[in-house]
C-alpha cells in the first residue's frame, strides 16, 4: 500500500499523466475508452487523446443493466451483484483495449471510471424531504485489482456533497480545456439526456454553468427498439418518414422540467416510454403512428435544447455551439437546431481538437487528473459551486 501512496505522490509532481477515461452512458450502447495524456492542471490543462474506441455491449449485458436501470423497485441482491459484474466487464474491456493498442498496464498511470448510472434522483424528482442523490455501479476497487492500475471512480458523490445534483459534471473539464476569451461557447452533448456547458466569452467563472435540457436520444432509442426492432434511428430515416404530431408535441412540452431554472438535471427516470405513453392516452385515437411518433420525439429533443440555449444571457460575444454525443450524428436534430438558432455558428466538437464521441471519456480523465495533481483554491467557485476535487481513489493492493 505504501508503494502506491508513493506512486500517487510522484504522479502529482509529474508534468503529465497517462489516464484511461471510461464512460458508459444512459444509452447503454457500450463503453467509451479514451487513452489520454493529460499535461498540466486547471486552466493550463492540455489533453492529447492517444487512442479512443467504443466497445459495444452485447444484448445480454444490456439486458442485465436494464433490469435495474432507472427503476424505483429492483431486486437488491441482483443490484449488489451487478456492481461487481459491471466493474469486471469494464476491467476486461480496458485490458483488451490496451492489448490492441500495444500498451502495457504498467505504462498507464490512472483509470478514470464514471461507472454505470442506474438511478439519478435530483430533489426535483422527489421533493424537499430528501437530498439530491445519484447511484453509479462498477466498483473502483474491482477495476484497480483486475487491471493493476490505480483507479479513480464515483465522481458524482463529491458534486452532491458540495451542493450540486451530481450532474452534469462536464462543466469542470469544459472550463479547463475549452474556455476562449471573446467567444460565448456552448458545448452541447446529446447523449441519452441532452446537456450543455456555457463558457462565457468574458471568462467569468461565476457565469459558467452546465445543465441538462431534457431528452436527447433516450426516447428515440426506446421507441426505435419497441416499434421497429432497431437500437436507434440511424440517420433519422424513420423520423424523416413521419410528420410531427403538433398536438402530442405541445402536450409533452408542458412538462414542468423544461421551464425549471438552470442548472438542473434529469434522466430516464422522468423521460421514459411510460411518460410518452401517458401523454398519448390523454389524446384522441390516431396519435400513435410509429413514424410520426419518432418524428415528434426528434423535434421535442431539438426544440427543448434550442429553447434552453436561447434562455442564456450572452456576454455580447458571438455564440458558437459545439456538438458532441450520439445525437450530433442525427441529421434531423441538427437541421432543427439550425432552424431554431439562426445566426449561431454550429460546429462539431472535433474542431476544438477532441473527437465528439470521445469527449465525455476525456472529461473524466481530466477530473481524475485534477484529483491527483490539481490544486483547490480556497473559496474558488465554478458554476455556483465550490471547485472541488472529485472521485474516490482505489489502489490495486
N, C-alpha and C positions, 0 to 999 in steps of 0.2 A: 504493500500500500504506500509506503514511504516513497518508493521509486516513482510511483505515478504522481504523487504530490510534487515531487521534484520535477517531473516531466511537465506538469501543468505550469509550475513557476517558470520553467525555461521557455515554454510556449508563449507565456505572457511577455517575455522580453524579446522574442524573435521579431524581425521586421515583417514577416509574413507567416501565414499558417495555411496548410493544405487541409481543406474541410470538405467532407461529403455531405451535401444538403439533401434531405429527403422530404418529399411532400406527397401525401395521399389525401385527396380532397373529397368533398361530398359527392362528386360524380362517381366515385368508386371504380374508375376505369383502370387505374394502375398506379404504380409508384414512380414518381419523378425522382431521378437520381442525378445530381449535379456535382461533379468534382471541381471544386473551386480553389483558386489560390487567392486568399484574402490578404491584401497588403495594407498595412496601416490600420487605423481605427477611427471611429467617429466620422466627422465630416471629411476626413482625409482618407477614408477607405477607398481602395480600388479593388475590383474583382476581375480576375481572369478565369473564365469558365474553360477548363481544360478538356472536360468530357461531359456529355449530357445524353441521357436516354430516358425514355418512359417504358417501364416493364409492365405490360398489361396483366391484369388479374384474370385468372381462369374463372369460369362461371361458378364453380363450386365455392371458391374463396369469396366471390362477391355475395353469393347466397348466404354464406356463414355470417358475413358482416350485416347483411340486411335483416337478419333475424333479430338484431338488437338496435339497428340504426334508426335514430330519431323516434324511438318508441318509448312511451311513458311506462309501460309494463313489459318486463323482459324476464327470462329465466336467469336468475342472478348467478347460478353456478356456471351457466354457459358463458355469460359475460366475463366472469373471472377467468375461465379457461381461455377465452378468446384474447384476453390481454397478453397472454404468453404466446399464443398461436400467431398473432399478428407480428409480434416482435421477432419471432423465429423466422417467419416468412420474409420480413424486411431484411433481417441479417443475411439470410441466404441470397437474397437479391443483391445486396451490397457486395458480398464476396464474389458472386458470379460476375457482376459488372467490373469489379477490379481485375478479375482474371482476364476478361475480354479486353480490357484496356492495358493489360500487362503492367499493372500497378500492384505491388505487394502491400498488404495491410500495414506493414511497418512504415511504409512511405506516406501514410495518411496520419495527420495529427489528431483530427476530431471527426466524429459523426454528429451532425445536427439533425435530429429527428423530430418532425412535427407529430408523428403518430397518426392514428386514425380517429377522427372525431366520431363519436357515437351519439352524443347528445349535447346540444347547446341550449342553455336556459338563461338568457338575459332576463332581468327583472320585468321587462316589458311584457314577457310571456305569462308571468305568474303573480304579479302584484308586488307590493312593498314588504310583505311579511318575511320574505326570504331574499338572500343576496343574489347578485349575478353569479352564474356558475356555468361551467362547461366541462366536458369529460373527453379526453383522448386516451386511447388504449394503444398498446405496443410498447411494453415496459423497457426503459432505457438500460436497466441492469442486464437484461437478457441480450440486448443488442451489443452492449460492451463486452459481455462474456463470450458471445458467439463469434464476434469479429476480432476481438483483441484490441479494439480501438476505443479510446475514451469517448464517451457518448454524452451529448447534452440534449435533453428532451423536456417535454412537458412545459413548454414555453409560456403557455397561456395563463397558468396559475398566478404568476407574478403580476401580470397585467390586471387580473381580477383583484389581487391583494392591494394593488396601487390605486384602485378605484375605477378601473375600466370594466368592460364587458367581456374581456378575453378575446376580442376580435374587433375589427381586423388588426392584425399585427404588422401589416405591410408598411405602415407609416414610418417605422423606425429605419428599416433598411432603405426605403424610398428616399427619406430625408437625407440620409448619409450619402447615398450614391447618386441621386438624380436632381437635387436642387440646382436651379440655374437662375442667377440674378438676371432680371429683365424679362423673364418669361413665366407667366402663370401656367404651371403644369398640372394636368390631371392625368394620373396613371390609373387606367381602368382595367380591372381584371374581371373577365366574365367567366367565372367558373360555375359550379352548381348554383351558388349565390353570387350576385354581382356586387363588387365593391370598388371604390376608388379612393385614391390618395390625392389631396390637394396640396401642392407645393407653391406657395405664393412667390411671385417674382421679386418681392422686396426682401425675401429670405427671412422673414419674421417667423420664428418657430411657434409663436403664440397663435398664428393664423393657420398653420399647417394642421391638417387632420385627415383621418381616414374614416370611412363609413361604408356600411352596406347600403345598397339601394333597393334590394328586393330579389326576386328570382332572376337567375342567369339562365343556366341550362337545365336546372333540376326538373322543372315541369316539362320542358321539351323532351328530355330524355325519358322521363317516366311515361309519357303518353306515346312517344315513338315506339317504346317497347310494348306497352299494353295494347295499342291499337294496330301496330304494323309489324311487331315482332322484330324490330331492329333496335340496336342500342342507342342510336341517336339519328337525328335527321341530317344525313350527310348532304352538305352543300345547300341545305334548306329546300331540297327538292319537294318534300312532302308539303311543307308550309306554303311553298310557292304555287302549289296546285290548288290551294284553297283560297278563301276570301275571309277577311277579317270580319268577325261577328261583333258589330259595334255594341249591341246590347249586352253581350257577355263581357266584352272588354270594359265597358262603363261600370258594370257591376263589380268586376274584380278590382278595378282601380279605387273602389270605395274603401278598400281595406285600410284601417287607420294607420298601419305601419308606414304607408307611403307619405303621410303628412306629418309624421313624428319628427321632432327636431334632430339635427346631427349632433354628435355622432350616434349611430345606432347599429345594432347587429340583428341578424335574423338567421334562419336556416330552414331546412326541410321540415322541421318540427311545425312550422307555420305554413310554409309554401309547399304543400303536399298535394297529391292527387285528390285526397279527400276534400281539401279546401276548394279545388276547382269543381269537383262533383257536387258539393253543397250549393255552390252558386248555380250550377246547371239545373238543379232540382227546383229552384225558385223561378225558372224561366219556362215559358210555354214550350211544348214539344217542337222539335225542328232546329234546336240549337246544338245538336250533338254530332253534326257532320265531322268525321275524323280529320279531314284535310282542313276544314275551316277552324277546327279547334287548335290545330298546330299553328295555323296562320295567326290566330288570335293571341295565343300564348307567346309567339315570337314577337308580335307587336307589343304585347304587355312588357316583355323584358326590355325592349328598346325604349319605349316611351317612359317607363319609370326610371330608367337610367338617365335619359336626357333631361327629364324634368328635375331630377335630383341635381344634376350638374348645373343647371341653369339657376338653381337657388343659391349658389355660392357667390358671395360678393367678390368680385375681381379686384385686383390692385392696380388697375389701369394698364395692365400689360396684355398683350395679345394671347388669348388662351390656346393651348395646344393639348390635344387628347392623345395619349399613347395607349394602344390596345395590347392586352395580353389575355391568356386563358383560351379555353376551347371555343368560347363564343366569338372570339376575334376571327375565327375561321368561318363563321356563319355569314354568308354574303347578304342575307336579308336583314339581319340585325345591323350590320354595317351600313347598309343602304338607308335604313330607317334613322340611324344616328346621324347620318349626313343630312337627311331631310330636316331633322329636328334641331340641328345645331348649325345653322347657316353662318358662315363667316369663321367657323372654328377650323383650325388645322388639325386633321385627324391622321395619325401615323401609327405604324406598327412599332412595338417596343424595340424591335431589333435595331432601329436607327440610333438608339441610345447605347448600343453595344451589348445588349443582353437579349438572347432568344426569349420571346414572349412565353413560350411553353415552359422554359426553364426558370422563369422569374421567381416563382414562389419558393422553389427549392433553393435558389440562390439567396433569397432573402433570409431563409432560416440559417443558412451558412453564415450570413452577416451577423445575425443575432448571436450565434454561438461564438463568433469571433469577438463580439463585444463582451460576452460573458467572461471570456478568458482573458482578454487583453485590453478591453475598453476602460475608460475612466468615467465614473459617475460624478458629475459636478454637483455640489450641494445646491439644492433649490432650482436646478435646471429642469425646465418643463418642455414638453413637446405635445402638441395636440391637447392641451389642457391637463395632462397627467405628468407626474414626475418621470424623468428619463431614467428608468431603472434597468438593471441587467436582468435578463430573463433566462430561464432554463435551469434544470437540475443536472448536476454532474454525476455520471455513473462511471466508475472505474472498472477496468477489466478484472481486477483481482483485489 
